[in-house]
Amino acid sequence: MQRGTIREVLATVPLRFWLAFGTLVVGVALGWLTRLLARRVLRRIGVPDAIEGTAFERTAREFGTSTVGILAAIVGYFVFGIAVFAAVAVAEIQYVAQFWNAVAGFLPQLFFAVIVLIFGVLLGDKVELVVSERFRGLKLPQVGVLPLMAKYSVFYLAVLIALGQVGVATGALIVLLAAYVFAIVFLGGLACRHLLSAGAVGAYLLLNQPYTIGDEIRVGDVRGIVQEMDLFVTHVEADGEEYVVPNSKVFTEGFVRVRS
């Protein structure tokens, strides 16, 4: 009797609901497989090595996951979301279908916006590491600002692209970009004015060459043989010790070329 009752209840369920349920099951399976495939592809193309040491990766590991895992999960959930929309369409639930149809038109843009933001954060962290490594040898306090400026420049551009994906007005994006560029140039000029002046002095010394490698010079209390010159500093060796003299000091205090 009870078995017959269950059959009767199941028989009253419209076929479209069974098809919708089957669509969800298939969506779960496809989402899981897509997640595994995305993880494998990201590892094969070298994403873990490329983002090693970035702040985003360190934060992800603190939460027991990784950047590859997060990206793969987003792709998997996107596939499952498509299955949900398909199931709602098959079920033909009027009001729910109208809602999900409206959301479905926005989901791809949202998906790409999230991906752009994540890659923007990763790229910004990587740019910060590269710029820091590039300017590590410069003993100027203003140099420490450059990696952060490069990092947040990438972040800002990623945010602008993501906002464009979700339909923010292009005119507003252009105004924001112009304001950001102006702020970067203005604040960067203030923060790095000594660095810029040192670079200008270095360019002058390199072009005019008042001394060259192998000359013996004296700058302040430092006297020795010039070993290397670049845009910002001059390397002078004396008594087995190497002195790094800022070019700005050479320009402001002057130097003496010792003739043998």
C-alpha positions in Angstrom: 0.0 0.0 0.0 2.8 2.4 0.9 4.7 1.5 -2.2 1.7 2.2 -4.3 1.3 5.6 -2.6 4.9 6.5 -3.4 4.4 5.5 -7.0 1.3 7.6 -7.2 3.1 10.6 -5.7 6.0 10.3 -8.1 3.6 9.9 -11.0 2.1 13.3 -10.2 5.5 15.0 -10.6 5.6 16.6 -14.1 8.2 15.2 -16.5 9.9 18.6 -16.9 10.8 18.5 -13.2 12.5 15.1 -13.6 14.4 16.5 -16.6 15.4 19.6 -14.5 16.6 17.3 -11.7 18.6 15.3 -14.3 20.1 18.5 -15.6 21.2 19.5 -12.1 22.8 16.1 -11.6 24.7 16.3 -14.9 25.7 19.9 -14.0 27.2 18.7 -10.7 29.2 16.0 -12.5 30.3 18.4 -15.3 31.3 21.1 -12.7 33.4 18.6 -10.7 35.1 17.3 -13.9 35.7 20.8 -15.1 37.2 21.7 -11.8 39.7 18.8 -12.0 40.5 19.6 -15.6 41.1 23.3 -14.9 43.4 22.4 -12.0 45.4 20.1 -14.2 45.7 22.6 -17.0 46.8 25.4 -14.7 49.5 23.3 -13.2 50.7 22.1 -16.6 51.1 25.6 -18.0 53.2 26.6 -14.9 50.8 28.8 -13.0 52.0 27.6 -9.5 55.6 28.4 -10.3 54.7 31.8 -11.9 52.8 33.0 -8.8 55.1 31.5 -6.1 55.8 34.0 -3.4 53.0 36.4 -4.2 50.9 37.8 -1.4 47.7 36.3 -2.9 49.2 32.8 -3.0 50.5 33.1 0.6 47.0 34.3 1.8 45.4 31.4 -0.1 47.7 28.9 1.6 46.9 30.3 5.0 43.2 29.3 4.3 44.3 25.8 3.3 43.9 26.3 -0.4 45.9 27.7 -3.4 45.5 30.1 -6.2 45.1 27.2 -8.6 42.5 25.7 -6.4 40.5 29.0 -6.2 40.6 29.5 -10.0 39.6 25.8 -10.7 36.7 26.1 -8.2 35.4 29.3 -9.9 35.4 27.6 -13.2 33.6 24.6 -11.7 31.0 26.7 -10.1 30.5 28.6 -13.3 29.7 25.4 -15.1 27.3 24.4 -12.3 25.6 27.8 -12.5 24.9 27.2 -16.2 23.4 23.9 -15.3 21.1 25.6 -12.8 19.9 28.1 -15.4 19.3 25.2 -17.8 17.3 23.3 -15.2 15.1 26.3 -14.4 14.4 26.7 -18.1 13.5 23.1 -18.4 11.3 23.2 -15.3 9.4 26.1 -16.8 8.7 27.8 -13.5 7.4 31.1 -14.6 8.5 33.6 -11.9 11.7 31.7 -11.0 12.6 31.4 -14.7 12.1 35.1 -15.2 14.5 35.9 -12.4 17.1 33.4 -13.4 16.9 34.5 -17.0 17.7 38.0 -15.9 20.6 36.7 -13.8 21.8 34.4 -16.6 22.5 37.4 -18.8 24.7 38.9 -16.1 26.6 35.7 -15.0 29.2 35.5 -17.9 30.2 39.2 -17.3 30.4 38.6 -13.6 32.5 35.4 -14.1 35.0 37.2 -16.4 35.1 40.2 -14.0 36.1 37.9 -11.1 38.7 36.2 -13.2 40.2 39.6 -14.2 40.3 40.7 -10.6 42.1 37.6 -9.5 44.6 37.8 -12.3 45.0 41.5 -11.6 45.9 40.8 -8.0 48.3 38.0 -9.0 50.0 40.1 -11.7 50.2 43.1 -9.3 51.9 41.0 -6.7 54.3 39.6 -9.3 55.1 43.0 -10.6 55.9 44.2 -7.1 58.4 41.4 -6.6 60.0 42.0 -10.0 60.4 45.8 -9.4 61.7 45.2 -5.9 64.3 42.8 -7.2 65.2 45.2 -10.0 65.9 48.2 -7.7 67.2 46.2 -4.7 70.8 47.5 -5.3 69.8 51.2 -5.1 70.3 52.6 -1.6 67.7 55.4 -2.0 64.6 55.5 0.3 62.4 56.7 -2.5 63.0 53.5 -4.4 60.8 51.6 -1.9 57.7 53.5 -3.3 58.2 52.2 -6.9 57.2 48.5 -6.2 54.0 49.6 -4.5 53.1 52.1 -7.2 53.6 49.4 -9.9 51.5 46.9 -7.9 48.5 49.2 -7.3 48.7 50.5 -10.8 48.0 46.9 -12.0 45.3 46.5 -9.4 43.6 49.7 -10.5 43.6 48.7 -14.2 42.2 45.3 -13.3 39.4 46.9 -11.3 38.6 49.2 -14.2 38.5 46.3 -16.7 36.3 44.3 -14.2 33.9 47.2 -13.8 33.7 47.4 -17.6 32.8 43.8 -17.7 29.8 44.2 -15.4 28.5 47.2 -17.4 29.8 50.3 -15.6 29.6 53.3 -18.0 32.7 53.8 -20.2 32.7 57.5 -19.6 33.0 57.0 -15.8 35.9 54.5 -16.4 37.7 57.1 -18.5 37.3 59.8 -15.9 38.5 57.4 -13.2 41.5 56.3 -15.3 42.5 59.9 -16.0 42.2 60.8 -12.3 44.3 57.8 -11.4 47.0 58.6 -14.0 47.2 62.2 -12.7 47.4 61.0 -9.1 50.2 58.6 -10.0 52.2 61.2 -11.9 51.7 63.9 -9.2 52.3 61.7 -6.2 55.0 59.7 -7.9 56.8 62.9 -8.8 56.6 64.1 -5.2 57.7 60.8 -3.7 60.5 60.2 -6.2 61.7 63.8 -6.8 65.1 62.9 -5.3 65.3 59.8 -7.4 64.5 61.7 -10.5 67.1 64.3 -9.8 69.6 61.6 -9.1 68.8 60.0 -12.4 69.2 63.4 -14.2 72.6 63.9 -12.6 73.6 60.3 -13.5 72.6 60.9 -17.1 74.7 64.1 -17.2 77.8 62.3 -15.7 77.4 59.4 -18.2 77.1 61.7 -21.2 79.9 64.2 -20.3 82.2 61.6 -18.6 84.2 63.9 -16.3 85.7 60.7 -15.0 85.7 57.1 -16.3 86.3 53.7 -15.0 89.9 53.3 -13.8 90.2 57.0 -12.8 91.2 57.8 -9.2 88.8 60.4 -7.7 88.0 61.9 -4.3 84.4 62.7 -3.3 84.2 64.1 0.2 86.1 61.7 2.4 86.0 58.9 -0.1 89.1 58.4 -2.4 89.6 55.5 -4.7 89.5 54.0 -8.1 86.2 54.1 -10.1 85.1 50.6 -10.7 81.6 51.1 -12.1 79.2 53.9 -13.0 75.4 53.8 -13.6 72.5 56.2 -13.6 72.3 56.6 -9.9 75.6 55.7 -8.2 79.4 55.4 -8.7 81.3 52.5 -7.3 84.7 53.5 -5.9 87.2 51.0 -4.6 89.9 51.9 -2.0 92.1 49.7 0.2 90.1 46.6 -0.6 86.8 48.2 0.2 84.1 49.3 -2.2 82.2 52.6 -1.7 78.9 53.3 -3.3 78.7 57.1 -3.9 75.4 58.6 -5.0 75.8 60.6 -8.2 73.8 63.4 -6.6 76.6 63.7 -4.0 79.2 63.9 -6.8 77.2 66.7 -8.4 76.5 68.8 -5.3 79.8 68.3 -3.4 82.0 68.0 -6.4 84.9 65.6 -6.9 88.6 65.7 -7.4 90.3 63.6 -10.1 93.7 62.6 -8.8 96.4 62.6 -11.4 99.2 60.1 -11.1 
